[in-house]
Amino acid sequence: MVSIVDPYSGTMASASTMQVYDFEGGSPEQTYGYASTQKISYSRGGFNIVTGDDAAAMFVEAAGAPESGTAKAYALELLMSMKYGDDQYSCLVKLWERESNWRHTARNKSSGAYGIPQSLPATKMATEGPDYLTNPETQIRWGVKYIKGRYGSPCGALAHSDKLGWY
């Protein structure tokens, strides 16, 4: 490992903050939803995400492979079928860990929001199935469709949540 220090500013770069660039793959930045202003660059152990021209960059740690048969595994499968990548899955994991810790029975005492995606009201999730109160997969399907329609991508929803405290 090598640390690099800029002799003029004293800024230090280390392996954990340096971006990985695939020279054969082209630009390391990708644009997703959220008014097409989201840029994601790959970084060691995660993703650097900038949403909007005035937004500060945020780092999202790579979520890694979920345990088979779990709600997270179902979410990853669903996102992959929608042509989203690992970066978007990592944003979804971070967002829903914050919202509900991936508990399908999570209820916000002050607002009444319910489930993994914290739907308000919970009955909105009935569009994905009558078992919306008890089935994590029903909640995940609804939540991902809501995110796609409103924010364009999970990273767009996470950026909104980081800025305003809700999505």
Secondary structure, 3 states (H helix, E strand, C coil): CCCEECCCCCCEECCCCCECCCCCCCCCEEEECHHHCEEEEEECCEEEEEECCCCCCEEEECCCCCCCCCHHHHHHHHHHHCCCCHHHHHHHHHHHHHHCCCCCCCECCCCCCECCCCECCHHHHHHHCCCCCCCHHHHHHHHHHHHHHHHCCHHHHHHHHHHHCCC
